[in-house]
Amino acid sequence: MAGVDNDLTPAQWAEVRDAWGGCAYCQATDVAVQRDCIQPISRGGRYTFENVVPACASCNASKHNGEVTAWLRRKKLNERAFLFRHATILSTLRPEEDENQRP
């Protein structure tokens, strides 16, 4: 973990957590959430604004270091809704980055 480049600031985490309003995976709103890397650190992910979502303890433990879309399918969670909401939240919180990436 110490060797991994992590640049998620406490302010960014608060933004992401508040934007999701609960667990990014199961949409539970009445539980504490933890930082979860969409792409696990063991698979090259980092604690960054684009890669971290809030997850309840149950989803975080269940996903462990699995690939997110395969895990969502296995758990019969809405993969499409997660991916769409993730992209929407990122573009809402960082619209200037989206504009800079357009040709």
C-alpha positions in Angstrom: 0.0 0.0 0.0 2.8 2.4 0.8 4.3 2.0 -2.7 1.0 2.9 -4.4 0.5 6.4 -5.7 -2.7 7.7 -3.9 -3.8 11.2 -4.5 -7.4 11.2 -3.3 -7.7 14.2 -0.9 -10.1 14.3 2.1 -12.1 17.0 0.3 -12.4 14.9 -2.9 -13.5 11.9 -0.8 -16.2 14.0 0.8 -17.4 15.2 -2.6 -17.6 11.6 -4.0 -19.2 10.2 -0.8 -21.8 13.0 -0.8 -22.6 12.7 -4.5 -23.3 9.0 -4.2 -25.4 9.5 -1.1 -24.8 5.9 0.1 -23.3 2.7 -1.2 -22.3 3.0 -4.9 -23.1 -0.7 -5.5 -26.3 -1.6 -3.6 -27.5 2.0 -3.1 -28.0 1.5 0.7 -28.3 4.9 2.3 -28.6 4.0 6.0 -25.2 2.5 6.4 -21.6 3.8 7.0 -19.5 3.7 3.8 -15.9 2.9 3.2 -13.6 3.9 0.3 -13.5 1.2 -2.3 -11.3 1.1 -5.4 -13.3 0.2 -8.5 -10.1 -1.2 -9.9 -8.5 -2.9 -6.9 -5.0 -1.9 -5.8 -4.0 -5.6 -6.3 -4.9 -5.1 -10.0 -3.2 -1.8 -10.5 -5.8 0.6 -9.1 -5.1 3.5 -6.9 -6.9 5.7 -4.4 -7.8 8.4 -6.8 -10.8 10.6 -7.5 -11.8 8.5 -10.6 -11.2 5.1 -9.0 -12.8 5.4 -5.5 -16.5 5.0 -4.7 -18.3 4.7 -1.4 -19.2 1.1 -0.5 -21.0 -0.4 2.5 -19.0 -2.9 4.5 -20.9 -5.8 3.0 -20.4 -4.8 -0.6 -16.7 -3.9 0.0 -16.0 -7.2 1.6 -17.9 -9.2 -1.0 -16.2 -7.4 -3.9 -12.8 -7.8 -2.2 -10.3 -7.5 -5.1 -12.6 -8.7 -7.8 -13.3 -7.0 -11.1 -16.2 -4.7 -10.6 -18.5 -5.5 -13.5 -18.1 -9.3 -13.1 -18.8 -8.9 -9.4 -21.9 -6.7 -10.1 -23.3 -9.4 -12.4 -22.6 -12.2 -10.0 -24.4 -10.3 -7.2 -27.2 -9.5 -9.6 -26.7 -5.7 -9.1 -27.4 -3.2 -11.9 -24.1 -2.9 -13.7 -25.4 -0.5 -16.2 -26.9 1.8 -13.6 -23.6 1.8 -11.6 -21.5 2.6 -14.6 -23.8 5.4 -15.8 -24.1 6.9 -12.4 -20.3 6.8 -11.9 -19.7 8.6 -15.2 -22.4 11.1 -14.4 -21.0 11.9 -11.0 -17.4 12.2 -12.3 -18.6 14.6 -15.1 -20.7 16.6 -12.6 -17.9 17.0 -10.1 -15.1 17.6 -12.6 -16.8 18.9 -15.8 -13.7 20.9 -16.8 -11.7 17.7 -17.1 -14.3 16.2 -19.4 -14.1 19.3 -21.7 -10.3 19.1 -21.8 -10.4 15.5 -23.0 -12.7 16.2 -25.9 -11.1 16.6 -29.3 
